[in-house]
Amino acid sequence: VVATTAFAGRGWTYVLLGAIGVGLVVVHGWWLPRNGVNGLTAEPRDRYYELIGLDRTGKPLRRARK
């Protein structure tokens, strides 16, 4: 954000912050609830972990090598 302000100006920084905000609203307000997860509390936790690729303990899933 600081680099955007320094190199592109205040207006583009506001555009960047707006884009970040829209991304947050889309993920937490639409995509997570659409997939059965509360966007504020990430409940049920098991479903949330499954969506982001973690096991039940919160560790990354091991993927089979090809």
C-alpha positions as CSV (number, residue, x, y, z in Angstrom):
1,V,0.0,0.0,0.0
2,V,2.8,2.4,0.8
3,A,4.6,1.6,-2.4
4,T,1.3,2.2,-4.3
5,T,1.1,5.6,-2.7
6,A,4.7,6.4,-3.4
7,F,4.7,5.3,-7.1
8,A,1.1,5.8,-8.3
9,G,-0.5,8.3,-6.0
10,R,-3.3,8.5,-3.5
11,G,-6.0,7.8,-5.9
12,W,-4.6,4.4,-6.9
13,T,-4.0,3.6,-3.3
14,Y,-7.8,4.0,-2.7
15,V,-8.5,1.8,-5.7
16,L,-6.1,-0.9,-4.2
17,L,-7.8,-0.7,-0.8
18,G,-11.2,-0.9,-2.4
19,A,-10.2,-4.0,-4.4
20,I,-8.9,-5.6,-1.2
21,G,-12.2,-4.8,0.5
22,V,-14.2,-6.2,-2.3
23,G,-12.1,-9.4,-2.2
24,L,-12.8,-9.8,1.5
25,V,-16.5,-9.3,1.1
26,V,-16.6,-11.8,-1.8
27,V,-14.7,-14.5,0.2
28,H,-16.3,-14.0,3.6
29,G,-19.7,-12.9,2.6
30,W,-20.4,-15.1,-0.4
31,W,-17.9,-17.9,-1.1
32,L,-17.5,-19.3,2.5
33,P,-21.3,-19.3,3.2
34,R,-22.0,-20.9,-0.2
35,N,-19.6,-23.7,0.8
36,G,-21.3,-24.2,4.2
37,V,-18.9,-22.2,6.4
38,N,-19.7,-19.1,8.5
39,G,-17.7,-16.2,7.1
40,L,-17.1,-14.6,10.5
41,T,-16.4,-17.6,12.8
42,A,-15.2,-20.2,10.2
43,E,-17.6,-22.8,11.7
44,P,-17.9,-25.7,11.3
45,R,-14.1,-25.8,11.6
46,D,-13.7,-29.2,9.9
47,R,-15.4,-28.0,6.8
48,Y,-13.3,-24.8,6.8
49,Y,-10.1,-26.7,7.1
50,E,-11.2,-29.0,4.3
51,L,-11.8,-26.0,2.0
52,I,-8.4,-24.5,2.6
53,G,-6.5,-27.8,2.4
54,L,-5.8,-28.6,6.0
55,D,-6.4,-31.7,8.1
56,R,-8.4,-31.8,11.3
57,T,-5.5,-30.6,13.4
58,G,-4.9,-27.6,11.1
59,K,-1.8,-29.0,9.4
60,P,-1.4,-29.0,5.6
61,L,-2.6,-32.1,3.9
62,R,0.0,-34.5,2.5
63,R,-0.5,-34.9,-1.2
64,A,0.6,-38.1,-3.1
65,R,3.5,-37.5,-5.3
66,K,3.2,-38.5,-9.0
